[in-house]
């Protein structure tokens, strides 16, 4: 190494030694006020070892001794070991946390880290014994690379499992350590690749460690102000374990490639490329393997946690899947998939009740063949599942049938290949259906935890399915209700048409020779035919045809209604105070007024009085229809008058008043009612005026 690099290294390691020594003294003074007691001790040890490590780094350039270089790298391994211990202790839940402690212990993490540290120290001791051994030097570099990877894994797990509020505390520490670990990753990777330490990287390593001292101080003071809150999630454990395994795999592949190149002679370079290609291809195959992911999840759940499942994550994922669908078929597929993912099953099928409600049929499937198998709702298996709620394991039933009491699965279920679990979907009202899952990708122990989770998830899925089925039944019922209501309106209009035709037929014999009567009869028949044609169109389309609004003369409509009722008693009196126009559909408005007049005639004796009055009042067009008939009670007007299928007439349907008010309100008007029993009734229909201007705006009177 040249003199300039030596001077740079001496300054870097020297300043780092002074900085870490000062930080050690400061931490000892703050020990009682910093983190938990054991955590503060480990932090002090890590900082103190960093100071000693920096002193030996500076000594390498002062003394030029190979043994001191080996001691410096050994201290590097010990320093990494103390950082591992600190990160592991930070992963522990706080003393105030009363939740069940995880099955994993810090000793397991410490065992892995300690093993790597021991291997590194062992390789360094071999270098002290035989400084010329390239095998010991290369092994030490591989061990250093493993230290860095394990440190990154621990740091990633700590940051991922720390709550959002507590990440503010450890963010400076995480930034500092990840920067150092990435620098050391390059440092040891270069040493592994070139089989020697990079002088440039070694010379500035002291400065790199010096720069993180302010971040360590900031972390200490932030942690004093706010305690940490770390919760270990299964997702983070899975990702961390995967990262660690990939790192170890790549180290092993690199080592294998190196020794193949070393022992392969002239073929060494080519064989090394072949080994690396095969290793990467195998890594991709394993990474995309569902079976491998399933096995890893089961392994982590069994060995690192007291409970196999992260219930919060499982429940949120399952509930979100159920809430995201809006049909029974799609919901059924999500139910199968959600239950299958809980036990690593790759396929399944859902059976629900058919339209008759007498048997269960396949209603949804996921990676499962179509099946026409049915199961009666009163079969012994369904009765047993409904009574007990057990999850039926077919493998366990074949080996120990007595465990399920007197349950007798049907032959089709026992003979079905790969059939594994049958999960009942039950509500308080009974069985909604059941899910059949195929054999899982990896062996899963069906203990109490798995059974309880599947039973509870099955209940939730049954509730969603029952609600979805009830919603679809309600929508279908509403469609029928809408059709029935429309049919009632059509029948009501047909009744009115039939009344007009019947009246015409009764008067035909008496006025057969009257030319005026024949003319009116033809107009009435033509009008009736047109109206019935519209009613047929309405029934065929399933909705009322859209109306085209136009200007309508209300007094002309009143005259036509009076004329159409001329053959009835009592006669209708008409009084028009002034001409008024409104906006609407002429035929429908005439139908509304005609309905009110017809009701007045029906409610009044032949010697009574029925009248219509047209006027303009308070900026609105108003037509009043009154009679001196039997009238209505106040309770009937308030509670029944404008409700469908409510009437005082023996032959009435109770549709006309409801339909009339609906249309008047659509036009922006209203209907007012005054009535007294045995004294008569007044209906006042008020509609917005349509002002029709007959002169030009340019022809304004001149101002004088």
C-alpha positions in Angstrom: 0.0 0.0 0.0 1.4 3.4 -0.9 2.1 6.1 1.7 -0.9 8.2 0.9 -3.3 5.3 1.5 -1.5 4.5 4.7 -1.9 8.0 6.0 -5.6 8.0 5.0 -6.2 4.7 6.7 -4.4 5.9 9.9 -6.5 9.0 10.1 -9.7 7.1 9.4 -9.2 4.3 11.9 -7.7 6.7 14.4 -10.6 9.1 14.4 -13.0 6.1 14.5 -11.1 4.8 17.6 -11.4 8.1 19.4 -15.0 8.6 18.4 -16.2 5.1 19.6 -14.1 5.4 22.8 -15.8 8.7 23.6 -19.2 7.2 22.8 -18.4 4.3 25.1 -17.7 6.6 28.0 -20.8 8.6 27.3 -23.0 5.5 27.2 -21.6 4.2 30.5 -22.6 7.5 32.1 -26.1 7.2 30.5 -26.6 3.5 31.2 -29.4 3.8 33.7 -31.3 6.2 31.5 -31.0 4.5 28.2 -32.6 1.2 26.9 -33.3 -1.8 29.0 -30.4 -2.7 31.2 -29.1 -5.7 29.3 -29.6 -4.0 26.0 -27.6 -1.0 27.1 -24.8 -3.3 28.2 -24.7 -5.0 24.8 -24.7 -1.6 23.1 -21.8 -0.5 25.2 -19.9 -3.7 24.4 -20.6 -3.3 20.7 -19.3 0.3 20.7 -16.3 -0.6 22.9 -15.3 -3.5 20.6 -15.7 -1.1 17.6 -13.2 1.2 19.3 -10.7 -1.6 19.9 -11.3 -2.8 16.3 -10.5 0.7 15.0 -7.3 0.8 17.1 -6.1 -2.5 15.6 -7.0 -1.2 12.1 -4.7 1.8 12.7 -2.0 -0.5 14.1 -2.0 -2.5 10.9 -0.5 0.5 9.1 1.8 1.5 11.9 3.3 -2.0 12.6 2.9 -3.7 9.3 2.3 -7.1 11.1 0.3 -9.9 9.4 -0.7 -11.2 12.8 -2.2 -7.8 13.7 -4.3 -8.0 10.5 -5.6 -11.3 11.6 -6.5 -10.0 15.0 -8.2 -7.0 13.4 -10.4 -9.4 11.4 -11.1 -11.5 14.5 -12.2 -8.4 16.4 -14.4 -7.6 13.4 -16.2 -11.0 13.9 -16.6 -10.4 17.6 -17.9 -6.9 16.9 -20.5 -8.4 14.5 -21.5 -10.8 17.3 -22.3 -8.0 19.7 -24.4 -6.3 17.0 -26.2 -9.5 16.4 -26.9 -9.8 20.2 -28.2 -6.2 20.3 -30.6 -6.7 17.3 -31.8 -9.9 18.8 -32.6 -8.3 22.1 -34.4 -5.5 20.4 -36.7 -8.1 18.8 -37.9 -9.3 22.1 -41.3 -8.0 23.2 -41.3 -5.3 26.0 -41.8 -6.5 29.6 -45.3 -4.9 29.6 -46.5 -7.0 26.8 -48.9 -9.6 28.2 -49.6 -11.5 25.0 -48.4 -15.1 24.7 -44.7 -15.3 24.1 -43.6 -16.7 20.7 -42.3 -20.2 20.6 -39.0 -19.0 19.1 -36.3 -17.9 21.5 -33.4 -15.4 21.1 -31.1 -18.3 21.8 -32.0 -19.8 18.4 -31.0 -16.6 16.6 -28.0 -16.3 18.8 -27.0 -19.8 18.0 -27.0 -19.1 14.3 -25.1 -15.9 14.7 -22.7 -17.4 17.2 -22.0 -20.3 14.9 -21.0 -17.9 12.1 -18.9 -15.9 14.5 -17.2 -19.1 15.8 -16.5 -20.3 12.2 -14.9 -16.9 11.5 -12.8 -17.0 14.6 -11.8 -20.5 13.9 -10.6 -19.5 10.4 -8.7 -16.6 11.8 -7.0 -18.9 14.3 -5.9 -21.1 11.4 -4.4 -18.1 9.8 -2.4 -17.3 12.9 -1.1 -20.9 12.9 -0.3 -20.9 9.2 -0.2 -17.3 7.8 0.5 -18.7 4.3 -2.7 -20.9 4.1 -4.9 -19.6 1.3 -7.6 -22.0 2.3 -7.8 -20.5 5.7 -7.8 -16.9 4.3 -10.5 -17.7 1.7 -12.6 -19.5 4.3 -12.3 -16.4 6.6 -13.5 -14.2 3.9 -16.5 -16.4 3.2 -17.3 -16.4 6.9 -17.1 -12.6 6.9 -19.5 -12.5 4.0 -21.9 -14.7 6.0 -21.6 -12.4 9.0 -22.7 -9.5 6.8 -25.7 -11.4 5.3 -26.9 -12.5 8.7 -26.6 -8.9 10.0 -28.7 -7.6 7.1 -31.3 -10.3 7.8 -31.5 -9.4 11.5 -31.7 -5.7 10.7 -34.4 -6.2 8.1 -36.5 -8.3 10.5 -36.1 -5.7 13.3 -37.2 -2.8 11.1 -40.1 -4.7 9.5 -41.5 -5.9 12.9 -41.2 -2.6 14.6 -44.5 -0.7 14.8 -45.0 2.5 12.8 -44.7 4.6 16.0 -41.5 3.0 17.1 -39.7 3.1 13.8 -38.9 6.7 14.4 -36.7 5.5 17.3 -34.5 3.0 15.5 -34.5 4.7 12.0 -31.0 6.3 12.6 -29.6 3.0 13.8 -31.1 1.1 10.9 -29.8 3.6 8.4 -26.3 3.5 9.9 -26.0 -0.2 10.2 -27.5 -0.9 6.7 -24.9 1.5 5.2 -22.1 -0.3 7.1 -23.4 -3.7 6.2 -23.7 -2.8 2.5 -20.2 -1.4 2.6 -18.9 -4.6 4.2 -20.9 -6.7 1.7 -18.8 -5.1 -1.0 -15.7 -5.4 1.1 -16.0 -9.2 1.7 -17.4 -9.9 -1.8 -14.4 -8.4 -3.3 -12.1 -10.4 -1.0 -14.0 -13.6 -1.9 -13.8 -12.8 -5.7 -10.1 -11.7 -5.8 -8.9 -13.8 -2.8 -7.4 -10.8 -1.1 -8.4 -7.7 0.8 -9.0 -4.6 -1.4 -6.5 -2.0 -0.1 -8.7 1.0 -1.2 -11.8 -0.4 0.6 -9.8 -1.2 3.7 -8.2 2.3 3.8 -11.6 4.1 3.9 -13.4 1.6 6.1 -12.5 3.5 9.2 -14.1 6.7 7.9 -17.2 4.7 7.0 -17.6 3.5 10.6 -16.8 7.0 11.9 -19.7 8.5 10.0 -22.4 6.4 11.7 -21.4 7.6 15.3 -23.9 10.5 15.1 -26.7 8.1 14.1 -25.9 5.9 17.1 -26.1 8.9 19.4 -29.4 10.0 17.9 -30.9 6.5 18.3 -29.9 6.4 22.0 -31.6 9.7 22.8 -34.7 8.9 20.7 -35.1 5.6 22.5 -34.8 7.3 25.9 -37.8 9.6 24.9 -40.0 6.9 23.5 -39.8 3.1 24.1 -39.7 0.6 21.3 -42.6 -1.6 20.4 -41.7 -4.6 18.3 -44.1 -7.3 17.1 -42.9 -10.3 15.2 -45.2 -11.1 12.2 -45.2 -14.4 10.3 -44.9 -12.5 7.0 -41.7 -10.8 8.1 -40.4 -14.1 9.5 -41.1 -15.8 6.2 -39.5 -13.1 4.1 -36.5 -12.9 6.5 -36.0 -16.6 6.5 -36.2 -16.7 2.7 -33.7 -13.9 2.4 -31.3 -15.7 4.8 -31.6 -19.0 2.9 -31.1 -17.3 -0.4 -28.0 -15.6 0.9 -26.5 -18.9 2.3 -27.4 -20.6 -0.9 -25.6 -18.1 -3.0 -22.5 -18.3 -0.7 -22.5 -22.1 -1.0 -22.9 -21.8 -4.8 -20.0 -19.3 -5.0 -17.8 -21.6 -2.9 -18.7 -24.5 -5.0 -17.9 -22.6 -8.2 -14.6 -21.4 -6.7 -13.4 -24.9 -5.8 -14.5 -26.3 -9.1 -12.4 -23.6 -10.8 -9.5 -24.4 -8.5 -9.6 -28.1 -9.0 -10.8 -28.2 -12.6 -7.5 -27.4 -14.3 -8.0 -26.1 -17.9 -11.7 -26.9 -17.7 -12.0 -25.0 -14.4 -13.4 -21.7 -15.8 -16.0 -23.4 -18.0 -17.1 -25.8 -15.2 -17.4 -22.8 -12.8 -19.9 -21.1 -15.2 -21.8 -24.3 -15.5 -22.1 -24.7 -11.7 -23.2 -21.0 -11.3 -25.8 -21.4 -14.1 -27.2 -24.6 -12.6 -27.3 -23.0 -9.1 -29.2 -20.0 -10.4 -31.6 -22.2 -12.4 -32.3 -24.3 -9.3 -32.8 -21.2 -7.2 -35.5 -19.9 -9.7 -37.2 -23.3 -9.7 -37.3 -23.4 -5.9 -38.4 -19.7 -5.7 -41.4 -20.3 -7.9 -42.4 -23.6 -6.2 -45.6 -23.4 -4.3 -44.7 -26.6 -2.4 -41.5 -25.1 -1.2 -43.2 -21.9 0.0 -45.8 -24.0 1.8 -43.2 -26.1 3.5 -41.2 -23.0 4.6 -44.4 -21.4 6.0 -45.3 -24.6 7.9 -41.7 -24.9 9.2 -41.6 -21.3 10.4 -45.1 -21.6 12.0 -44.2 -24.7 13.9 -40.7 -23.7 15.1 -40.8 -20.0 15.6 -44.2 -19.2 17.0 -46.5 -20.5 19.7 -49.4 -20.3 17.3 -49.2 -21.5 13.8 -51.2 -18.6 12.2 -51.0 -14.9 12.2 -54.7 -14.5 13.0 -55.0 -10.8 12.3 -53.5 -11.3 8.8 -55.5 -14.4 8.1 -58.8 -12.8 9.1 -58.2 -9.6 7.3 -57.2 -11.5 4.1 -60.1 -13.9 4.3 -62.7 -11.1 5.1 -61.4 -8.9 2.3 -61.7 -11.8 -0.2 -65.3 -12.4 0.9 -66.3 -8.7 0.7 -64.8 -8.2 -2.8 -67.3 -10.3 -4.6 -70.9 -9.6 -5.6 -72.2 -12.9 -6.8 -72.7 -16.3 -5.3 -70.4 -18.0 -7.9 -67.5 -15.6 -7.4 -68.0 -15.6 -3.6 -67.9 -19.4 -3.7 -64.6 -19.4 -5.5 -63.1 -17.0 -2.9 -64.4 -19.2 0.0 -62.7 -22.2 -1.5 -59.5 -20.4 -2.2 -59.4 -18.7 1.2 -60.0 -22.0 3.1 -57.5 -23.8 0.9 -54.7 -21.2 1.5 -55.1 -21.7 5.2 -54.0 -25.3 4.9 -51.9 -25.1 1.7 -54.5 -26.9 -0.4 -54.3 -26.3 -4.1 -57.9 -27.1 -5.2 -61.4 -27.5 -3.9 -65.1 -27.4 -4.6 -68.2 -25.9 -2.9 -71.6 -27.6 -2.6 -74.6 -25.5 -1.7 -78.4 -26.2 -1.8 -80.2 -26.2 -5.1 -83.4 -24.4 -5.9 -85.5 -27.1 -4.3 -83.5 -27.0 -1.1 -83.6 -30.8 -0.9 -80.0 -31.6 -2.0 -76.5 -30.1 -2.1 -75.0 -29.6 -5.6 -71.7 -28.2 -6.8 -72.0 -24.5 -7.1 -68.4 -23.3 -7.4 -64.9 -24.9 -7.9 -61.3 -23.8 -7.8 -58.8 -26.0 -9.8 -61.4 -28.8 -9.4 -63.2 -30.8 -12.1 -66.9 -30.3 -12.8 -69.0 -32.7 -10.8 -72.7 -33.7 -11.0 -72.6 -35.4 -7.6 -75.4 -34.5 -5.2 -75.8 -35.0 -1.5 -79.3 -35.1 0.1 -79.8 -32.5 2.8 -81.1 -35.2 5.2 -78.2 -37.6 4.7 -76.4 -39.0 7.8 -73.2 -37.1 7.0 -75.0 -33.8 6.7 -76.9 -34.4 9.9 -73.7 -35.2 11.7 -71.8 -32.2 10.4 -74.7 -29.9 11.2 -74.9 -31.3 14.8 -71.2 -31.3 15.6 -69.6 -28.8 13.2 -66.5 -31.0 12.9 -64.0 -30.7 10.1 -63.9 -34.1 8.5 -60.4 -35.4 7.5 -60.8 -38.3 5.1 -57.3 -39.5 5.8 -58.0 -39.7 9.5 -61.4 -41.2 9.0 -59.9 -44.1 6.9 -57.3 -44.8 9.7 -59.5 -44.0 12.7 -63.2 -44.0 11.9 -64.2 -44.2 15.5 -62.9 -40.7 16.2 -65.9 -39.3 14.3 -68.5 -41.2 16.2 -71.3 -42.6 14.0 -70.6 -40.4 11.0 -70.9 -42.3 7.8 -69.5 -40.4 4.7 -71.1 -41.3 1.4 -69.3 -43.7 -1.0 -68.6 -41.0 -3.6 -66.6 -39.0 -1.0 -64.5 -41.9 0.1 -63.8 -43.0 -3.5 -62.8 -39.5 -4.7 -59.1 -39.2 -5.4 -57.1 -36.6 -3.5 -60.1 -35.7 -1.3 -58.7 -34.5 2.0 -60.8 -32.2 4.1 -64.6 -31.5 4.2 -65.4 -28.3 5.9 -69.1 -27.6 6.9 -70.5 -24.1 6.3 -73.0 -23.7 9.1 -75.1 -20.8 10.5 -77.6 -20.8 13.3 -80.3 -21.7 10.8 -78.5 -24.8 9.7 -76.1 -26.0 7.0 -75.6 -23.6 4.1 -73.1 -26.0 2.3 -69.7 -27.6 2.6 -66.3 -27.2 1.0 -64.2 -30.2 -0.1 -60.4 -29.5 -0.3 -57.8 -31.7 -2.0 -54.5 -32.9 -0.4 -52.2 -30.1 0.6 -48.9 -29.3 -1.0 -47.0 -30.1 2.2 -47.9 -32.2 5.2 -50.1 -30.2 7.7 -50.8 -31.4 11.2 -54.6 -31.1 11.8 -54.3 -30.2 15.4 -56.9 -28.2 17.5 -55.6 -24.9 16.1 -56.2 -25.8 12.4 -59.6 -27.3 13.2 -60.7 -24.2 15.2 -59.5 -21.9 12.5 -61.3 -23.8 9.7 -64.5 -24.1 11.7 -64.6 -20.4 12.5 -63.7 -19.4 8.9 -66.4 -21.8 7.7 -69.0 -20.1 9.9 -68.0 -16.7 8.6 -68.1 -17.9 5.0 -71.5 -19.5 5.6 -72.8 -16.1 6.9 -71.5 -14.4 3.8 -73.0 -17.0 1.5 -76.4 -17.0 3.3 -76.4 -13.2 3.1 -75.6 -13.2 -0.6 -78.3 -15.8 -1.3 -80.8 -13.8 0.7 -79.8 -10.7 -1.2 -80.3 -12.4 -4.6 -83.6 -13.9 -3.4 -84.7 -10.4 -2.3 -83.7 -8.9 -5.7 -85.6 -11.6 -7.5 -88.6 -11.0 -5.2 -88.4 -7.2 -5.9 -88.4 -7.9 -9.6 -91.5 -10.0 -9.3 -93.0 -7.3 -7.0 -92.2 -4.7 -9.6 -93.8 -6.8 -12.4 -96.9 -7.5 -10.2 -97.2 -3.8 -9.5 -96.9 -2.9 -13.1 -99.5 -5.6 -13.9 -101.8 -4.1 -11.3 -101.5 -0.7 -13.0 -102.2 -2.3 -16.4 -105.3 -4.2 -15.0 -106.5 -0.9 -13.5 -106.3 0.8 -16.9 -107.9 -2.1 -18.6 -110.8 -1.9 -16.1 -111.3 1.8 -17.0 -111.3 0.9 -20.7 -113.7 -1.9 -20.1 -116.0 0.5 -18.2 -116.1 2.9 -21.2 -116.7 0.1 -23.7 -119.4 -1.5 -21.5 -121.2 1.9 -21.2 -121.0 2.3 -25.0 -122.4 -1.2 -25.6 -125.3 -0.5 -23.2 -126.2 2.7 -25.1 -125.6 1.2 -28.6 -129.1 -0.3 -29.0 -130.8 2.9 -27.9 -128.7 5.2 -30.1 -127.9 3.0 -33.0 -129.5 5.3 -35.5 -127.8 8.5 -34.0 -125.0 9.6 -36.3 -123.4 11.7 -33.6 -123.4 8.6 -31.2 -121.8 6.5 -33.9 -119.1 9.1 -34.4 -118.4 9.2 -30.7 -118.4 5.4 -30.5 -115.8 5.1 -33.2 -113.6 7.6 -31.4 -114.0 5.8 -28.2 -113.1 2.4 -29.8 -110.1 3.9 -31.5 -108.9 5.5 -28.3 -109.4 2.2 -26.4 -107.4 0.2 -29.1 -104.5 2.7 -28.9 -104.5 2.6 -25.1 -104.5 -1.3 -25.1 -101.7 -1.3 -27.6 -99.6 0.9 -25.3 -100.5 -1.4 -22.4 -99.3 -4.5 -24.4 -96.0 -2.6 -25.2 -95.6 -1.8 -21.5 -96.0 -5.4 -20.5 -93.6 -6.7 -23.2 -90.9 -4.2 -22.3 -91.4 -4.5 -18.6 -91.4 -0.8 -17.9 -93.5 2.2 -18.6 -92.5 3.8 -22.0 -90.7 7.1 -21.7 -93.1 10.1 -22.0 -92.4 13.1 -24.2 -93.3 16.2 -22.4 -95.1 19.0 -24.2 -97.4 22.0 -23.6 -100.9 20.8 -22.5 -104.0 22.9 -22.2 -105.6 21.9 -18.8 -109.0 23.4 -19.7 -109.1 21.3 -22.9 -108.4 18.2 -20.9 -111.2 19.1 -18.5 -113.7 19.5 -21.4 -112.7 16.1 -22.9 -113.1 14.4 -19.5 -116.5 16.0 -19.0 -117.6 14.8 -22.5 -116.3 11.2 -21.9 -118.5 11.1 -18.7 -121.6 12.5 -20.4 -123.5 9.2 -20.2 -123.1 8.8 -16.5 -125.1 10.2 -13.6 -124.7 12.6 -11.9 -123.6 14.8 -14.8 -120.2 16.6 -14.3 -120.4 20.4 -14.1 -117.4 22.2 -15.5 -116.4 25.8 -14.6 -113.3 27.3 -16.3 -112.2 30.6 -14.8 -109.3 31.1 -17.3 -107.3 29.2 -19.8 -104.1 27.6 -18.2 -101.4 25.5 -19.8 -99.0 23.0 -18.1 -96.1 20.8 -19.2 -96.6 17.0 -19.3 -97.9 14.1 -21.2 -101.4 14.9 -22.3 -102.8 11.3 -22.2 -101.5 10.6 -18.7 -102.8 13.9 -17.3 -106.2 13.2 -18.8 -106.0 9.7 -17.2 -105.3 11.3 -13.8 -108.2 13.8 -14.1 -110.5 11.1 -15.5 -109.7 8.8 -12.6 -110.6 11.5 -10.0 -113.8 12.3 -11.8 -114.8 8.7 -12.1 -114.2 8.1 -8.4 -116.4 11.2 -7.7 -119.2 9.8 -9.8 -118.9 6.3 -8.2 -119.1 7.8 -4.7 -122.1 10.1 -5.5 -125.7 9.2 -5.9 -127.6 10.1 -9.1 -129.2 13.1 -7.5 -125.9 14.4 -6.1 -123.4 16.8 -7.6 -120.0 16.4 -9.2 -117.9 19.3 -10.6 -114.6 20.4 -12.0 -113.1 23.9 -11.7 -110.1 25.1 -13.6 -108.3 28.3 -12.5 -104.9 29.9 -11.9 -103.9 30.3 -8.2 -100.7 31.4 -6.5 -98.7 31.0 -9.7 -99.9 27.4 -10.2 -102.5 25.8 -12.5 -105.2 24.2 -10.4 -108.0 21.9 -11.2 -110.5 21.0 -8.5 -112.6 17.8 -8.6 -115.4 17.7 -6.1 -118.5 15.7 -5.2 -121.2 15.5 -2.6 -120.9 11.8 -2.2 -120.1 9.5 0.7 -116.7 11.0 1.5 -113.7 9.5 3.4 -112.6 9.5 7.0 -109.5 11.4 8.2 -107.8 8.1 9.1 -108.4 6.7 5.7 -106.9 9.8 4.0 -103.9 9.8 6.3 -103.1 6.1 6.3 -104.5 4.4 3.2 -105.6 6.8 0.5 -102.4 7.1 -1.6 -101.1 3.6 -0.8 -101.4 0.9 -3.4 -104.2 -1.7 -3.1 -106.2 0.4 -0.6 -109.7 1.5 -1.6 -113.2 2.2 -0.3 -114.9 0.8 -3.4 -116.0 -2.9 -3.4 -114.9 -3.4 -7.0 -111.9 -1.1 -6.8 -108.2 -2.1 -6.9 -106.7 0.9 -5.0 -104.2 1.7 -7.7 -105.5 4.9 -9.3 -105.0 7.3 -6.5 -101.4 6.0 -5.9 -100.5 6.2 -9.6 -102.1 9.7 -9.9 -100.1 11.2 -7.1 -96.9 9.6 -8.3 -97.2 11.2 -11.7 -98.3 14.6 -10.4 -95.3 14.6 -8.1 -93.0 13.8 -11.1 -94.3 16.9 -12.8 -93.5 19.0 -9.7 -97.1 19.4 -8.5 -99.1 18.0 -5.6 -102.6 16.8 -4.7 -104.6 18.1 -1.8 -107.6 16.4 -0.3 -110.5 17.6 1.8 -113.2 15.1 2.7 -115.8 14.4 5.3 -117.8 11.2 5.6 -121.4 11.5 4.1 -120.6 15.2 3.1 -118.4 14.8 0.0 -114.7 15.2 -1.2 -112.6 17.8 -2.9 -109.3 17.0 -4.8 -107.2 19.9 -5.7 -104.5 19.1 -8.3 -101.8 21.9 -8.5 -99.3 21.8 -11.4 -96.6 24.3 -12.5 -97.8 26.7 -15.1 -96.4 26.8 -18.6 -96.4 30.4 -19.8 -97.0 30.6 -23.6 -96.0 34.0 -25.0 -97.9 35.1 -28.2 -96.0 38.3 -28.9 -92.3 38.9 -29.7 -90.0 40.3 -27.1 -89.1 43.0 -29.6 -92.6 44.4 -29.6 -92.4 46.0 -26.2 -94.6 49.0 -25.3 -92.7 52.3 -25.7 -91.9 54.2 -22.6 -93.5 57.6 -22.3 
